[in-house]
Amino acid sequence: MLKAWLYRTSLKKRIWLSFTLLTVFCISITGVGAYSIASRAMERNSTDLNRNVLNQSVNVLDQKLKQIIVASSTIMLSDAYKQTIRDIQANNTDRYFANFSVLQNPFTQAELTENSIESILISTPGGDFYSAGNLRRTATPFMESLLYQRIRENPESNWVESHPDELFAGRHQVISLLLQPLTENYVPDVFLAVNVKEDILEDTVSGGASLGSAKFMLVNRAGDSVFGDKERPDWSRSADFMDRMLEADSGNFEYPAAGGTMLVSYAESGYADDWLLVSYLSKKELLQPVRSIQWLVLMVMAGCVVIALLLSRYLSALLLGPLLKLQKTMSRVEQEDLGARFESPFQDEIGDAGRKFNQMLDRIGELITEVKDTEKEKRKAEIKTLQAQIEPHFLYNTLNTIFWKCEMDEYEDVKQMVISLSALFRLGLNNGQELTTLGRELEHVRQYLNLQQQCYEGLFDYTITAAPELLDLPVLKIIIQPLVENSILHGLKELRGGGMITVAVTKEEGQLVIRVTDNGAGMDADKLNARLKEPVSSGGYALTNICSRLQIYYGREGGLLFRSSPYTETEAVLSIPLEGGVYPEAR
């Protein structure tokens, strides 16, 4: 359908359409390339920036955790703590209140050193020790709390995620640090629990988020939130998401979510090996500024299309001007104005084509003159052909033979001679057409030989051979009969009998070769060949007629050649090209 439409469309419209499509294509490629480069660059830069911010936040978190651990370790390094542990080891219960009192100073120092510490509890077999400023919930012994179960189940994990404070009144959401004592001698069931204010630790993490659209969350390797599930997205709870994060200690990847693809970066805390700080950013929101590039490209494309539509008409007219001029010149020639000529100052392909067209017109004029002259010669040759068809001597002999056969009551021979003579004239006339088929031409020769056998009884025999596939090839009419006639009149007539005429047609190297052979008196073949090559041949007019017609229709590729060995073999070779020449439809 498209190809058919293109074939029907004018060249001007095709050029106009080509300008427009080329412009749109180039702008589209440029726009898509610019958008792709910009989006990738922005995505890469945002990922790097998000990664840097994440690393800063992890460093801030680790610094805060380190300060909490140092403050907690300071308590265990104090003399009051060591004395308390020795009294517990010695089972000296009388020292409980004294030790409770002296431990207030290390508790106070730790809380002053690190403001994120909410409360501190030292659980021992001899009792619990804690800051006097906090109200202990005595109904929940440490050994029965969830913190104790946690440290028993996972002794290597010192940090406990957000949970209600079950050791002190108020039940604030806290994050706990669980440590076992640092003493010279091991004392069982002694634990240090430090409750950290969740909001302060959360502010510490989110305070490093300088990337406006990025969000942070702190989770453990089990997938639980460290700060609770306040605004955590549902997709981050999936097992597949956690598996992606557990592939390495840090990294980044894209994760498909319900709201679109998320750019995720994560890193492990150095002071809480079980914690992973995660930042995530919507790729759609990240690339939102790039959308402006799309609109810019669309506007530029629309503008270029409008310009292309306006300029393409002018450019197509400018480019097609010489071609339209050449078309008008051709139209004049089509109206038989052979004096029309193309003129153009341009030295381009169209100008060159126009000059070649002018040369062609000049050559056509010359050819017309040549054709007129050739037609005159052709008419002369046709007249001679008609004369050869109605050769008086041949007709006289034939009619005379018919008469005597009638006198001798040989009516069957007369009948055959009349039929042959009728067929001879019918095939020779050929409905006025100059070309016939090889099969008809051979049939014309066969009828002629039949008549001559009746006129010269016992003088000769003949054979005619040709491959069946050659019989439909077009040839000039009455081109073989003069050669056969030449064999009878000049070769066999003086014989008393035993003459033989052979007509053989073959295909050799792109030519149709017709050989007429007889065993008659022969001739000087070289002299006859030389005469036939002369512009005005002095040979017999029948042979001259053949050469003239061959030259008119086939040019130099057609020819007639004689070879002769007297009383052995005299051969006339007629060559006709299978391709080229003038081939109007044979009838």
ZAGU-610052 format. One line per 3 residues: their letters; for each residue x, y, z of C-alpha. Coordinates in nm, 3 decimals. Layout:
REM ZAGU-610052
a> X:Y:Z  ...
***
This chain:
REM ZAGU-610052
mlk> 0.000:0.000:0.000  0.279:0.246:0.097  0.487:0.153:-0.206
awl> 0.191:0.203:-0.438  0.123:0.544:-0.279  0.487:0.647:-0.323
yrt> 0.474:0.544:-0.689  0.167:0.765:-0.744  0.307:1.065:-0.554
slk> 0.493:1.339:-0.736  0.866:1.388:-0.683  0.802:1.730:-0.532
kri> 0.579:1.584:-0.263  0.829:1.307:-0.194  1.108:1.562:-0.147
wls> 0.881:1.769:0.076  0.794:1.463:0.282  1.159:1.355:0.295
ftl> 1.267:1.694:0.433  1.003:1.675:0.703  1.070:1.314:0.801
ltv> 1.446:1.369:0.804  1.406:1.672:1.028  1.174:1.489:1.268
fci> 1.404:1.187:1.270  1.717:1.391:1.347  1.544:1.591:1.620
sit> 1.397:1.273:1.767  1.736:1.101:1.776  1.891:1.411:1.931
gvg> 1.612:1.443:2.187  1.616:1.079:2.284  1.994:1.084:2.309
ays> 1.993:1.402:2.518  1.723:1.266:2.747  1.903:0.934:2.785
ias> 2.237:1.100:2.862  2.082:1.349:3.102  1.878:1.085:3.286
ram> 2.173:0.853:3.321  2.401:1.133:3.437  2.144:1.255:3.689
ern> 2.079:0.902:3.810  2.451:0.833:3.843  2.519:1.164:4.022
std> 2.222:1.119:4.252  2.333:0.766:4.336  2.683:0.888:4.417
lnr> 2.548:1.179:4.621  2.303:0.954:4.801  2.585:0.711:4.871
nvl> 2.806:0.987:5.011  2.525:1.116:5.231  2.457:0.762:5.348
nqs> 2.822:0.715:5.440  2.816:1.042:5.632  2.504:0.934:5.817
vnv> 2.661:0.597:5.900  2.968:0.777:6.031  2.751:1.005:6.246
ldq> 2.555:0.704:6.375  2.875:0.513:6.450  3.018:0.814:6.629
klk> 2.708:0.836:6.846  2.711:0.463:6.922  3.079:0.484:7.002
qii> 3.014:0.767:7.251  2.740:0.559:7.417  2.968:0.256:7.440
vas> 3.255:0.468:7.578  3.029:0.628:7.837  2.901:0.286:7.938
sti> 3.253:0.143:7.955  3.358:0.434:8.180  3.113:0.307:8.443
mls> 3.268:-0.041:8.436  3.616:0.107:8.466  3.531:0.315:8.775
day> 3.654:0.212:9.123  3.300:0.216:9.258  3.193:-0.042:8.997
kqt> 3.493:-0.261:9.068  3.428:-0.247:9.443  3.067:-0.335:9.388
ird> 3.160:-0.638:9.179  3.407:-0.756:9.448  3.139:-0.728:9.717
iqa> 2.895:-0.925:9.502  3.158:-1.186:9.435  3.219:-1.207:9.815
nnt> 2.842:-1.220:9.875  2.872:-0.915:10.101  2.508:-0.799:10.104
dry> 2.568:-0.547:10.380  2.749:-0.325:10.131  2.450:-0.295:9.895
fan> 2.336:0.055:9.995  2.693:0.179:10.024  2.770:0.055:9.676
fsv> 2.437:0.194:9.546  2.542:0.533:9.679  2.895:0.537:9.540
lqn> 2.775:0.425:9.193  2.562:0.738:9.157  2.868:0.937:9.062
pft> 2.967:0.712:8.762  2.600:0.705:8.654  2.582:1.082:8.662
qae> 2.909:1.121:8.472  2.790:0.884:8.198  2.458:1.067:8.160
lte> 2.635:1.402:8.149  2.891:1.272:7.900  2.626:1.136:7.664
nsi> 2.292:1.316:7.661  2.119:1.037:7.467  2.138:0.801:7.770
esi> 1.792:0.770:7.923  1.871:0.532:8.209  2.134:0.284:8.328
lis> 2.083:-0.042:8.514  2.340:-0.286:8.658  2.172:-0.618:8.733
tpg> 2.356:-0.844:8.981  2.268:-1.145:9.201  2.297:-0.911:9.499
gdf> 2.047:-0.655:9.361  2.004:-0.390:9.094  2.196:-0.063:9.082
ysa> 2.067:0.238:8.886  2.058:0.615:8.891  1.858:0.758:9.176
gnl> 1.695:1.001:8.933  1.501:0.717:8.765  1.210:0.528:8.915
rrt> 1.271:0.152:8.896  0.981:-0.077:8.812  1.048:-0.340:9.076
atp> 0.765:-0.556:8.946  0.980:-0.652:8.644  1.306:-0.818:8.751
fme> 1.578:-0.798:8.487  1.607:-1.175:8.468  1.241:-1.189:8.357
sll> 1.257:-0.902:8.110  1.270:-0.921:7.732  1.620:-0.774:7.737
yqr> 1.750:-1.072:7.931  1.581:-1.312:7.688  1.740:-1.123:7.400
ire> 2.094:-1.142:7.536  2.049:-1.510:7.616  1.922:-1.588:7.264
npe> 2.178:-1.372:7.084  2.470:-1.295:7.315  2.676:-1.143:7.030
snw> 2.414:-0.876:6.957  2.462:-0.594:7.212  2.198:-0.359:7.072
ves> 1.823:-0.405:7.107  1.591:-0.222:6.867  1.317:0.020:6.972
hpd> 1.098:-0.117:7.255  0.901:0.016:7.554  1.121:0.065:7.864
elf> 1.010:-0.216:8.099  1.280:-0.148:8.363  1.185:0.207:8.463
agr> 0.861:0.400:8.503  0.718:0.586:8.207  0.765:0.308:7.951
hqv> 0.933:0.537:7.700  1.043:0.398:7.364  1.412:0.333:7.408
isl> 1.696:0.152:7.238  1.906:-0.060:7.471  2.275:-0.148:7.492
llq> 2.346:-0.471:7.680  2.698:-0.535:7.814  2.849:-0.793:8.043
plt> 3.094:-0.669:8.312  3.462:-0.614:8.253  3.616:-0.764:8.570
eny> 3.930:-0.944:8.668  3.729:-1.246:8.783  3.418:-1.375:8.613
vpd> 3.093:-1.305:8.800  2.785:-1.475:8.653  2.451:-1.303:8.593
vfl> 2.591:-0.951:8.601  2.464:-0.727:8.318  2.486:-0.360:8.228
avn> 2.176:-0.226:8.051  2.191:0.125:7.902  1.864:0.267:7.766
vke> 1.914:0.524:7.491  1.656:0.786:7.395  1.512:0.679:7.061
dil> 1.430:1.026:6.933  1.783:1.156:6.991  1.938:0.862:6.809
edt> 1.687:0.895:6.527  1.762:1.267:6.493  2.130:1.182:6.476
vsg> 2.070:0.955:6.177  1.827:1.178:5.987  2.035:1.491:6.056
gas> 2.288:1.383:5.794  2.025:1.359:5.518  2.114:1.662:5.309
lgs> 1.959:1.514:4.994  1.610:1.658:4.996  1.410:1.374:4.838
akf> 1.605:1.082:4.990  1.460:0.901:5.292  1.638:0.693:5.555
mlv> 1.553:0.393:5.766  1.758:0.184:6.010  1.689:-0.191:6.013
nra> 1.854:-0.500:6.150  1.951:-0.803:5.946  1.626:-0.975:6.039
gds> 1.438:-0.696:5.864  1.302:-0.527:6.179  1.304:-0.150:6.214
vfg> 1.540:-0.005:6.475  1.332:0.310:6.523  0.989:0.152:6.484
dke> 0.760:0.129:6.182  0.636:0.487:6.168  0.671:0.562:5.797
rpd> 0.845:0.253:5.665  0.713:0.155:5.315  0.558:-0.185:5.269
wsr> 0.795:-0.292:4.989  1.092:-0.268:5.229  0.946:-0.548:5.440
sad> 0.961:-0.811:5.166  1.202:-1.100:5.196  1.338:-1.030:4.848
fmd> 1.435:-0.677:4.949  1.618:-0.802:5.259  1.794:-1.071:5.055
rml> 1.927:-0.803:4.821  2.067:-0.605:5.112  2.227:-0.907:5.279
ead> 2.437:-0.981:4.970  2.712:-0.747:5.096  2.793:-0.515:5.387
sgn> 2.720:-0.211:5.168  2.608:-0.130:4.819  2.327:0.008:4.603
fey> 2.067:-0.133:4.366  1.734:-0.058:4.195  1.425:-0.214:4.345
paa> 1.079:-0.223:4.183  0.808:-0.091:4.414  0.437:-0.020:4.377
ggt> 0.501:0.352:4.328  0.786:0.298:4.080  1.149:0.197:4.082
mlv> 1.348:0.290:4.392  1.720:0.370:4.402  1.840:0.202:4.723
sya> 2.175:0.245:4.900  2.273:0.075:5.226  2.569:0.039:5.460
esg> 2.645:-0.155:5.777  2.713:0.019:6.108  3.064:-0.032:6.244
yad> 2.950:-0.037:6.609  2.627:-0.231:6.559  2.705:-0.514:6.319
dwl> 2.342:-0.618:6.307  2.219:-0.277:6.190  2.195:-0.152:5.831
lvs> 2.132:0.213:5.745  1.921:0.233:5.427  1.845:0.534:5.207
yls> 1.592:0.514:4.925  1.490:0.754:4.652  1.215:0.732:4.388
kke> 1.368:0.713:4.043  1.059:0.879:3.901  1.094:1.177:4.136
llq> 1.467:1.188:4.071  1.418:1.214:3.696  1.133:1.463:3.721
pvr> 1.359:1.757:3.624  1.457:1.567:3.310  1.096:1.579:3.194
siq> 1.154:1.941:3.104  1.406:1.820:2.848  1.134:1.610:2.689
wlv> 0.902:1.907:2.658  1.187:2.118:2.523  1.266:1.853:2.263
lmv> 0.899:1.828:2.165  0.873:2.204:2.125  1.194:2.218:1.922
mag> 1.069:1.928:1.713  0.737:2.100:1.648  0.918:2.419:1.554
cvv> 1.153:2.236:1.320  0.862:2.055:1.157  0.687:2.386:1.090
ial> 1.008:2.533:0.948  1.066:2.219:0.741  0.712:2.235:0.601
lls> 0.761:2.601:0.506  1.111:2.570:0.364  1.070:2.232:0.197
ryl> 0.824:2.379:-0.055  1.074:2.649:-0.148  1.369:2.409:-0.151
sal> 1.184:2.147:-0.354  1.087:2.411:-0.610  1.449:2.535:-0.621
llg> 1.591:2.186:-0.661  1.328:2.068:-0.908  1.336:2.383:-1.126
pll> 1.585:2.246:-1.382  1.412:1.907:-1.376  1.071:2.064:-1.446
klq> 1.230:2.261:-1.727  1.369:1.939:-1.872  1.023:1.783:-1.837
ktm> 0.868:2.067:-2.035  1.131:2.022:-2.305  1.047:1.652:-2.323
srv> 0.677:1.736:-2.349  0.749:1.957:-2.648  0.945:1.674:-2.808
eqe> 0.651:1.443:-2.733  0.437:1.683:-2.937  0.681:1.623:-3.228
dlg> 0.869:1.950:-3.175  1.213:1.803:-3.244  1.365:2.151:-3.250
arf> 1.315:2.193:-2.871  1.637:2.207:-2.668  1.710:2.213:-2.293
esp> 1.904:2.510:-2.154  2.035:2.541:-1.796  2.325:2.732:-1.634
fqd> 2.368:2.458:-1.371  2.658:2.217:-1.415  2.492:1.946:-1.204
eig> 2.350:1.602:-1.282  2.025:1.744:-1.423  2.217:1.987:-1.643
dag> 2.433:1.702:-1.766  2.122:1.491:-1.832  1.969:1.782:-2.026
rkf> 2.278:1.817:-2.242  2.276:1.443:-2.308  1.908:1.479:-2.401
nqm> 2.000:1.750:-2.651  2.266:1.521:-2.797  2.008:1.244:-2.817
ldr> 1.772:1.475:-3.008  2.051:1.565:-3.248  2.125:1.197:-3.299
ige> 1.754:1.123:-3.346  1.745:1.385:-3.621  2.038:1.218:-3.791
lit> 1.877:0.876:-3.750  1.550:1.003:-3.898  1.740:1.115:-4.205
evk> 1.917:0.782:-4.222  1.590:0.593:-4.178  1.433:0.788:-4.462
dte> 1.720:0.696:-4.687  1.706:0.337:-4.566  1.335:0.319:-4.630
kek> 1.396:0.425:-4.988  1.647:0.146:-5.030  1.409:-0.093:-4.856
rka> 1.132:-0.008:-5.097  1.367:-0.075:-5.385  1.462:-0.410:-5.234
eik> 1.095:-0.496:-5.188  1.030:-0.423:-5.553  1.315:-0.651:-5.646
tlq> 1.172:-0.915:-5.412  0.839:-0.898:-5.587  1.017:-0.925:-5.917
aqi> 1.200:-1.232:-5.789  0.868:-1.385:-5.682  0.719:-1.344:-6.026
eph> 1.026:-1.432:-6.232  0.888:-1.477:-6.587  1.121:-1.758:-6.687
fly> 1.017:-1.964:-6.381  0.648:-1.902:-6.445  0.687:-1.986:-6.814
ntl> 0.855:-2.317:-6.744  0.603:-2.406:-6.475  0.297:-2.322:-6.683
nti> 0.445:-2.494:-6.987  0.504:-2.810:-6.784  0.146:-2.796:-6.654
fwk> 0.019:-2.766:-7.012  0.208:-3.069:-7.142  0.112:-3.275:-6.844
cem> -0.251:-3.193:-6.918  -0.194:-3.304:-7.279  -0.052:-3.627:-7.145
dey> -0.343:-3.674:-6.904  -0.112:-3.659:-6.603  -0.377:-3.479:-6.405
edv> -0.251:-3.589:-6.062  0.087:-3.423:-6.130  -0.094:-3.118:-6.262
kqm> -0.301:-3.108:-5.947  0.009:-3.123:-5.726  0.186:-2.855:-5.933
vis> -0.111:-2.619:-5.906  -0.127:-2.675:-5.530  0.247:-2.613:-5.495
lsa> 0.230:-2.300:-5.711  -0.062:-2.168:-5.505  0.120:-2.240:-5.178
lfr> 0.435:-2.079:-5.321  0.254:-1.752:-5.397  0.061:-1.757:-5.067
lgl> 0.377:-1.808:-4.857  0.569:-1.556:-5.066  0.309:-1.284:-5.027
nng> 0.289:-1.350:-4.647  0.000:-1.104:-4.605  0.229:-0.820:-4.702
qel> 0.463:-0.876:-4.406  0.839:-0.863:-4.463  0.914:-1.111:-4.183
ttl> 0.795:-1.467:-4.166  0.895:-1.770:-3.960  1.171:-2.013:-4.048
gre> 0.913:-2.291:-4.077  0.710:-2.099:-4.338  1.024:-1.997:-4.528
leh> 1.136:-2.361:-4.548  0.787:-2.462:-4.663  0.811:-2.195:-4.936
vrq> 1.143:-2.349:-5.049  0.993:-2.701:-5.040  0.704:-2.596:-5.269
yln> 0.948:-2.427:-5.507  1.166:-2.740:-5.523  0.860:-2.957:-5.582
lqq> 0.769:-2.745:-5.884  1.123:-2.751:-6.018  1.136:-3.129:-5.983
qcy> 0.827:-3.146:-6.203  0.985:-2.911:-6.455  1.324:-3.092:-6.454
egl> 1.226:-3.452:-6.397  1.506:-3.674:-6.272  1.750:-3.383:-6.249
fdy> 1.790:-3.365:-5.870  1.671:-3.465:-5.529  1.665:-3.247:-5.219
tit> 1.661:-3.261:-4.837  1.556:-2.993:-4.588  1.655:-3.026:-4.220
aap> 1.601:-2.796:-3.919  1.554:-2.853:-3.547  1.187:-2.813:-3.436
ell> 1.275:-2.544:-3.181  1.410:-2.323:-3.462  1.097:-2.325:-3.679
dlp> 0.927:-2.038:-3.492  1.221:-1.798:-3.522  1.153:-1.487:-3.735
vlk> 1.343:-1.449:-4.067  1.307:-1.236:-4.378  1.078:-1.390:-4.636
iii> 1.206:-1.529:-4.968  1.566:-1.526:-4.847  1.643:-1.898:-4.908
qpl> 1.453:-1.956:-5.237  1.693:-1.737:-5.446  1.986:-1.948:-5.322
ven> 1.808:-2.272:-5.418  1.718:-2.122:-5.755  2.083:-2.024:-5.804
sil> 2.186:-2.387:-5.738  1.941:-2.520:-6.001  2.005:-2.264:-6.278
hgl> 2.383:-2.230:-6.243  2.484:-2.556:-6.080  2.261:-2.849:-6.177
kel> 2.100:-2.746:-6.505  2.381:-2.878:-6.720  2.377:-3.217:-6.547
rgg> 2.181:-3.509:-6.687  2.083:-3.633:-6.343  2.211:-3.722:-5.998
gmi> 2.192:-3.368:-5.866  2.145:-3.314:-5.493  2.037:-3.000:-5.310
tva> 2.059:-2.986:-4.931  1.907:-2.712:-4.711  2.029:-2.736:-4.346
vtk> 1.951:-2.490:-4.066  2.152:-2.484:-3.740  2.211:-2.256:-3.443
eeg> 2.576:-2.161:-3.396  2.719:-1.907:-3.147  2.411:-1.686:-3.125
qlv> 2.340:-1.695:-3.498  2.096:-1.879:-3.722  2.307:-2.043:-3.997
irv> 2.132:-2.158:-4.319  2.342:-2.371:-4.558  2.228:-2.441:-4.916
tdn> 2.454:-2.706:-5.073  2.460:-2.863:-5.421  2.693:-3.090:-5.618
gag> 2.676:-2.892:-5.940  2.924:-2.722:-6.170  3.028:-2.468:-5.906
mda> 3.168:-2.116:-5.944  3.452:-1.885:-5.856  3.341:-1.834:-5.492
dkl> 3.610:-1.577:-5.404  3.520:-1.357:-5.698  3.148:-1.376:-5.617
nar> 3.207:-1.297:-5.248  3.411:-0.991:-5.346  3.136:-0.867:-5.580
lke> 2.870:-0.904:-5.309  3.074:-0.685:-5.073  3.082:-0.395:-5.318
pvs> 2.840:-0.105:-5.247  2.678:-0.160:-5.588  2.710:-0.529:-5.648
sgg> 2.759:-0.660:-6.001  2.641:-1.010:-5.901  2.298:-1.146:-5.984
yal> 2.019:-0.922:-5.869  1.864:-1.200:-5.656  2.186:-1.236:-5.454
tni> 2.226:-0.859:-5.438  1.871:-0.837:-5.311  1.952:-1.082:-5.029
csr> 2.266:-0.890:-4.921  2.082:-0.556:-4.929  1.795:-0.685:-4.716
lqi> 2.036:-0.847:-4.468  2.220:-0.517:-4.427  1.898:-0.322:-4.379
yyg> 1.752:-0.551:-4.115  2.054:-0.697:-3.937  2.341:-0.462:-4.004
reg> 2.692:-0.600:-4.026  2.607:-0.911:-3.824  2.407:-1.062:-4.110
gll> 2.584:-1.192:-4.417  2.604:-1.423:-4.721  2.916:-1.626:-4.806
frs> 2.989:-1.881:-5.084  3.231:-2.174:-5.094  3.270:-2.398:-5.401
spy> 3.443:-2.718:-5.515  3.315:-2.780:-5.872  3.110:-3.100:-5.915
tet> 3.179:-3.185:-5.549  3.015:-2.929:-5.326  2.906:-2.569:-5.365
eav> 2.775:-2.409:-5.048  2.594:-2.083:-4.978  2.606:-1.988:-4.607
lsi> 2.347:-1.742:-4.483  2.409:-1.596:-4.128  2.132:-1.423:-3.931
ple> 2.182:-1.291:-3.573  1.934:-1.429:-3.318  1.949:-1.106:-3.113
ggv> 1.934:-0.755:-3.249  1.804:-0.645:-3.586  1.450:-0.541:-3.667
ype> 1.190:-0.793:-3.546  0.834:-0.679:-3.603  0.576:-0.945:-3.528
ar> 0.590:-1.224:-3.784  0.258:-1.333:-3.926
***
